[in-house]
Amino acid sequence: MQDTDLLQDGLALMGLGMGVVFVFLTLLVVAVVLMSRLVQRFAPTPAPVNAKRARALNTAEVDEEVLAVIGAAVHHYRGKPRC
């Protein structure tokens, strides 16, 4: 008799634990969906960016000295022996 009671208690505890996890995960999914909808509703829409203008700004900002430093760093990195 004791084994049967112990098995029933174990199954009840397992069912309770699985139920708690299921409820928690369901609430988590609902919270994520609600937050996603709130962000979509209240987030400002980004301004359209002209690709040519953005590319021109990026290339204009790069200095020759910066390019030399980046090149030296890459050369130094590639020259290191690897273990």
C-alpha positions in Angstrom: 0.0 0.0 0.0 2.8 2.4 0.7 4.3 2.1 -2.7 1.0 2.9 -4.4 0.5 6.0 -2.2 4.1 7.1 -2.9 3.5 6.7 -6.7 0.3 8.7 -6.5 2.0 11.5 -4.6 4.8 11.5 -7.1 2.5 11.7 -10.0 0.5 14.5 -8.3 3.7 16.4 -7.7 4.8 15.9 -11.3 1.4 17.1 -12.6 1.5 20.2 -10.3 5.1 21.1 -11.4 4.2 20.7 -15.1 1.1 22.8 -14.6 3.1 25.6 -13.0 5.6 25.6 -15.8 2.9 25.6 -18.4 1.1 28.5 -16.8 4.4 30.4 -16.4 5.4 29.9 -20.1 1.9 30.8 -21.2 2.0 34.1 -19.2 5.5 34.8 -20.6 4.3 34.4 -24.2 1.3 36.7 -23.6 3.6 39.3 -22.0 6.0 39.2 -24.9 3.2 39.5 -27.5 1.7 42.5 -25.6 5.1 44.2 -25.3 5.7 43.7 -29.0 2.4 45.3 -29.8 3.0 48.2 -27.5 6.4 48.8 -29.1 5.0 48.7 -32.6 2.2 51.1 -31.7 4.3 53.7 -29.7 7.7 53.5 -31.4 8.4 56.3 -33.8 8.8 55.3 -37.4 12.4 55.8 -38.6 13.0 58.4 -41.2 13.8 57.1 -44.6 17.5 57.2 -45.4 18.8 58.0 -48.8 21.4 55.2 -49.4 23.6 57.3 -51.7 23.8 60.2 -49.2 24.5 57.8 -46.3 27.3 56.1 -48.2 28.8 59.5 -49.2 28.8 60.6 -45.6 30.5 57.5 -44.4 33.2 57.7 -47.0 33.8 61.4 -46.4 34.3 60.8 -42.7 37.1 58.2 -43.2 40.5 59.9 -42.9 43.6 58.7 -44.7 45.4 58.4 -41.4 42.6 56.2 -40.0 42.8 53.9 -43.0 46.6 53.6 -42.5 46.1 52.7 -38.8 43.4 50.1 -39.7 45.7 48.6 -42.3 48.6 48.4 -39.9 46.4 46.7 -37.3 45.2 44.2 -39.8 48.8 43.5 -41.0 49.9 43.1 -37.3 47.0 40.7 -36.5 47.6 38.6 -39.6 51.3 38.4 -38.8 50.9 36.9 -35.3 51.5 33.2 -35.0 48.3 31.2 -34.0 48.3 28.4 -31.5 
